Amino acid sequence: MPKNRRNFETEASKRPRIPNPRDGELLGVVVEIFGGEHMTVKGANGILYMGLIRGKIKKRMWCRAGDLVVIVPWDFETKSAERKPKAHIVWRYTKTQETWLSNHNYISQEFLQELQNI
């Protein structure tokens, strides 16, 4: 390859990651942090989840309360009334990506209001 060749960013690489409903992914907001990789996340469906940051990205991603994240609920866990269902946190959006998602109508207005209240 010639040395003067540049890597131009494509339009797809500039866009933030969008949750894929076929993979069971949901948008969520971090409500409370317990320490380590454990936190409470409120999903777009209104359910509170015990969120765990995946081991692959544990050292690379730092979440705060009020951050918009992508979660994947566990489907193999048994449901019980006294415990919250668990979910993996697979992506955290920056504030710039949050505004892009809201401007392009990927986030509902009700969920956006909840995001601002936290």
Backbone as a ProteinNet text record, in pm:
[ID]
protein_1_A
[PRIMARY]
MPKNRRNFETEASKRPRIPNPRDGELLGVVVEIFGGEHMTVKGANGILYMGLIRGKIKKRMWCRAGDLVVIVPWDFETKSAERKPKAHIVWRYTKTQETWLSNHNYISQEFLQELQNI
[TERTIARY]
82.1	0	86.8	46	123.9	115.8	221.3	226.9	133.4	102.2	20.3	-129.5	-168.3	-310.2	-370.6	-482.3	-547.6	-666.2	-696.9	-815.5	-929.3	-1019.5	-1133.3	-1244.4	-1307.9	-1418.6	-1542.3	-1611.9	-1736	-1850.1	-1964.1	-2080.2	-2126.5	-2114.7	-2158.9	-2070.4	-1942.4	-1853.7	-1873.5	-1933.2	-1957.9	-2082.4	-2176.3	-2301.2	-2279.1	-2353.5	-2343.3	-2410.5	-2376.3	-2430.8	-2578.5	-2662.3	-2806.2	-2841.1	-2924.7	-2963.1	-3038.8	-3011.4	-3074.4	-3180	-3309.6	-3412.7	-3408.1	-3351	-3342.4	-3245.7	-3145.7	-3050.1	-3096.1	-3214.1	-3267.3	-3209.6	-3153.1	-3093.1	-3197.2	-3175.8	-3263.6	-3180.9	-3241.8	-3180.4	-3210.1	-3119.3	-3139.8	-3067.5	-3105.6	-3041.7	-2989.5	-2864.3	-2805.6	-2869.3	-2930.3	-3000.3	-2912.3	-2849.1	-2771.3	-2651.4	-2538	-2416.6	-2385.8	-2359.3	-2331.8	-2183.8	-2101.3	-1958.8	-1916.9	-1793.9	-1746	-1817.4	-1870.7	-1943.1	-2093.3	-2143.7	-2285.7	-2355.8	-2471.4	-2550.6	-2695.1	-2784.4	-2925.3	-2949.3	-3015.6	-3043.4	-3193.1	-3253.3	-3394.6	-3402.9	-3464.7	-3475.9	-3584.7	-3582.3	-3682.3	-3821.3	-3829.1	-3957.8	-4011.7	-3938.5	-3985.4	-3942.3	-3869.1	-3825.9	-3689.5	-3671.2	-3540.6	-3458.4	-3336.3	-3246.1	-3123.7	-3065.7	-2935	-2833.8	-2769.3	-2678.7	-2538	-2475.7	-2338	-2259.9	-2146.5	-2063.9	-1994.2	-2000.9	-1938.3	-1789.3	-1734.9	-1593.8	-1500.3	-1542.3	-1460.3	-1432.4	-1527.1	-1512.1	-1509.7	-1489	-1497.2	-1396.4	-1274.3	-1170.5	-1176.2	-1248.3	-1251	-1369.3	-1473.2	-1595.7	-1627.3	-1646.4	-1681.7	-1817.2	-1910.6	-2047.8	-2075.2	-2156.7	-2205.6	-2357	-2416.5	-2562.4	-2612.2	-2714.2	-2770.4	-2717.1	-2621.2	-2567.3	-2665.1	-2670.1	-2752.3	-2668.9	-2722.8	-2648.8	-2735.5	-2671	-2739.6	-2725.6	-2838.3	-2835.8	-2892.4	-2847.1	-2899.3	-2948.3	-3082	-3134.1	-3099.3	-3077	-3047.9	-3176.8	-3173.4	-3292	-3287.8	-3173.9	-3160.2	-3183.8	-3208.2	-3227.6	-3372.3	-3392.3	-3527.9	-3584.5	-3710.9	-3776.7	-3816.6	-3788.3	-3833.1	-3878.9	-3971.5	-4032.4	-3939.4	-3853.5	-3772.9	-3643.8	-3603.6	-3479.5	-3507.3	-3422.9	-3432.8	-3376.5	-3432.7	-3371.1	-3235.4	-3145.8	-3010.7	-2994.3	-2898.7	-2871.1	-2724.7	-2666.9	-2531.3	-2536.6	-2444.4	-2428.5	-2321.7	-2359.4	-2266.8	-2217.8	-2277.8	-2236.9	-2281.5	-2198.7	-2234.2	-2221.4	-2324.9	-2324.6	-2262.9	-2193.9	-2145.2	-2260	-2241.1	-2346.3	-2373	-2269.2	-2286.6	-2370.1	-2345	-2422.4	-2566.7	-2589	-2725.9	-2804.9	-2743.2	-2813.8	-2839.9	-2747	-2768.3	-2886.5	-2893.6	-3004	-3137	-3139.9	-3265.4	-3305.9	-3209.7	-3241.6	-3292.2	-3249.2	-3290.7	-3401.9	-3467.1	-3585.4	-3561.4	-3444	-3419.7	-3458.1	-3474.1	-3514	-3652	-3745.9	-3879.8	-3873.7	-3969.2	-3971.5	-3993.6	-4074.7	-4097.8	-3968.9	-3894.8	-3769	-3666.2	-3668.9	-3577.9	-3606.2	-3734.4	-3769.5	-3718	-3730.4	-3677.2	-3526.5	-3460.8	-3315.8	-3272.8	-3347.7	-3312.4	-3346.5	-3442	-3481.3	-3382.2	-3300.4	-3205.9	-3082.6
-117.6	0	124.2	225.6	349	417.6	487.6	552.9	672.2	735.5	855.8	827.9	702.5	667.5	696.4	766.3	803.5	711.9	696.7	621.4	720.7	726.8	815.6	744.2	818.4	760.9	755.5	645.9	634.2	689.9	710.8	762.4	664.7	534.9	434.3	433	463.2	461.2	584.2	692.3	811.8	798.2	714.2	699.3	616.5	647.8	566	430.2	338.4	203.2	206.3	140.6	136.7	-2.2	-11.3	-143.2	-223	-351.6	-440.1	-523.9	-502.9	-578.8	-728.3	-768.7	-912.7	-983	-909.8	-968	-954.9	-896.9	-881.5	-762.9	-665.3	-550.6	-442.4	-369.4	-260.3	-138.4	-22.5	96.7	99.1	154.1	165.2	286.3	324.6	436.1	384.1	416.9	376.8	460.7	393.8	462.8	471.5	360.6	354.9	263.6	300.4	220	159.8	28.9	-41	-65.8	-50.5	-76.5	-188	-182.3	-280.9	-265	-373.1	-366.6	-381.8	-373.5	-390	-255.1	-244.1	-121.9	-152	-63.4	-75	3.5	-62	-0.2	-8.8	104.9	104.6	92.6	-15.6	-40.5	43.3	48.4	124.3	63	-63.8	-128.5	-103.1	-26.1	11	-82.6	-186.7	-284.3	-243.9	-257.1	-233.7	-361.6	-351	-465	-446.1	-557.9	-555	-565.5	-453.7	-449.5	-490.1	-568.6	-611.9	-575.9	-508.4	-477	-604.7	-633.5	-755.1	-756	-871.9	-885.4	-838.5	-849.6	-810.1	-659.6	-579.4	-434.6	-371.6	-451.7	-405.4	-294.1	-307.1	-207.7	-88.3	-99.3	6.1	101	60.3	138.9	176	305.1	353.9	420.2	376.4	429.4	513.4	616.4	700.3	696.2	742.5	749	847.5	808.4	892.4	862.9	771.4	737.1	650.1	671.4	590.3	471.6	350.3	228.6	133.6	35.8	-73	-196.4	-261.6	-380.5	-500	-618.9	-745	-825.7	-835.4	-911.9	-1060.1	-1121.4	-1264.2	-1339.5	-1435.1	-1515.3	-1650	-1686.3	-1816.4	-1811.7	-1694	-1680.6	-1710.6	-1776	-1801.5	-1674.5	-1649.8	-1529.5	-1549.9	-1447.7	-1452	-1311.7	-1304.8	-1177.2	-1091.8	-1154.6	-1075.8	-1023.1	-1074	-1027.7	-960.8	-864.8	-799.3	-891.7	-888.7	-965.4	-904	-985	-939.3	-914.5	-828.1	-794.4	-753.8	-781.1	-736.5	-597.6	-512.4	-380.8	-396.7	-370	-395.5	-267.8	-152.6	-28.7	90	194.4	319.6	431.6	515.6	626.8	750.5	829.5	959.7	1060	1178.5	1280.8	1323	1327.5	1362.8	1257.6	1130.6	1023.1	1024.8	1062.4	1072.4	1178.8	1293	1397.4	1354	1279.6	1229.2	1133.2	1043.6	947.4	1017.3	1120.1	1191	1273.9	1332.1	1410.1	1323.6	1199	1107.6	1013.1	1043.7	972.2	824.9	789.9	654	637.6	751.4	749.9	813.8	747.4	805.1	924.3	1013.6	1135.3	1103.8	1001.4	963.8	913.7	832.5	779.1	890.5	987.5	1100.9	1186.7	1201.8	1275.9	1205	1072.5	994.7	1007.1	1012.8	1025.6	1158.2	1264.9	1396.7	1411.4	1332	1342.2	1274.9	1186.2	1111.7	1193.2
0	0	0	-73.9	-72.8	63.1	98.2	228.7	240.3	127.1	134.2	131.4	138.6	139	275.9	277.9	403.1	429.7	555.3	595.5	615	520.2	531.4	606	697.6	772.8	684.3	691.3	617.2	701.6	641	712.9	820.1	794.7	892.1	1016.1	1002.7	1118.8	1207.7	1156.8	1236.2	1322.8	1282.5	1356.6	1483	1590.8	1711.9	1692.5	1779.7	1774.1	1813	1732.6	1756.4	1810.3	1917.4	1968	1863.2	1858.4	1761.6	1833.5	1804.9	1876.4	1847.4	1733.3	1702.7	1796.3	1845.9	1939	2083.5	2105.9	2240.2	2314.6	2245.2	2309.7	2337.6	2446.6	2488.1	2525.4	2516.7	2573.4	2722.2	2799.7	2943	2998.6	3119.1	3189.1	3322.1	3353.9	3481.4	3590.7	3688.4	3796.7	3921	3957.8	4080.9	4060.5	4119.9	4108.2	4245	4246.7	4371.5	4394.6	4293.4	4306.4	4213	4172.5	4076.9	3944.9	3895.7	3769	3788.3	3910.2	3939	3947	3880.8	3884.9	3851.6	3893.8	3859.1	3731.3	3634.9	3505	3480	3442.2	3405.1	3254.6	3207.5	3064.8	3000.2	2868.3	2793	2809.8	2851.1	2874.1	3014.9	3097.5	3230	3341.7	3312.1	3412.6	3466.7	3599.3	3660.9	3652.9	3603	3588.1	3676.3	3720.9	3784.9	3671.6	3638.1	3524	3562.7	3477.7	3495.4	3369.9	3386.4	3270.8	3227.3	3098.3	3045.6	3075	3100.7	3134.4	3025.7	2901.6	2788.4	2787	2836.6	2832.4	2971.4	3073.6	3212.3	3242.1	3198.2	3226.9	3132.5	3022.1	2921.4	2935.2	3005.4	3010.4	3155	3178	3310	3301.2	3383.5	3379.5	3502.4	3483.5	3591.9	3592.3	3701.7	3709	3603.7	3528.6	3424.5	3285.6	3272.7	3141.5	3063.7	2934.6	2843.7	2798.8	2816.2	2784.7	2701.7	2641.2	2572.6	2660.9	2691.1	2776	2700.9	2742.8	2690.2	2809.7	2831.2	2944.9	2934.1	3048.9	3053.1	3026.6	2934.8	2907.3	2978	3034.3	3097.5	3247.2	3304.3	3447.5	3484.7	3597.9	3645.5	3706.8	3682.8	3733.3	3878.7	3960.3	4099.3	4138.6	4232.3	4269.5	4355.1	4436.1	4529	4467.2	4350.9	4288.6	4155.1	4120.2	3990	3882.7	3762.8	3654.1	3619.9	3568.6	3538.1	3388.9	3358	3218.4	3205.6	3089.4	3059.2	2998.1	3038.2	2976.8	2869.4	2744	2633.8	2565.8	2595.4	2530.5	2613.4	2619.1	2685.5	2583.5	2575.6	2482.2	2545.4	2464.5	2508.9	2497.6	2551.6	2545.3	2400.5	2318.8	2177.9	2105.9	2135.5	2074.4	2122.8	2249.6	2301.1	2225.4	2198.8	2124.6	1981.6	1920.3	1784.4	1781.8	1879.4	1886.6	1907.8	1992.3	2015.6	1893.7	1823.2	1704	1589.1	1582.1	1475.9	1520.6	1633.9	1685.6	1714.1	1764.2	1810.6	1956.9	2028.2	2168.2	2177	2245	2259.8	2355.2	2342.8	2424.3	2572.5	2603.3	2743.2	2808.2	2733.2	2785.1	2799.7	2710.2	2716.3	2839.4	2875.9	2996.1	3121	3123.7	3237.9	3246.8	3131.4	3126.4	3185.6	3161.8	3214.3	3361.3	3412.5	3553.1	3646.4	3595.2	3682.1	3709.7
[MASK]
++++++++++++++++++++++++++++++++++++++++++++++++++++++++++++++++++++++++++++++++++++++++++++++++++++++++++++++++++++++

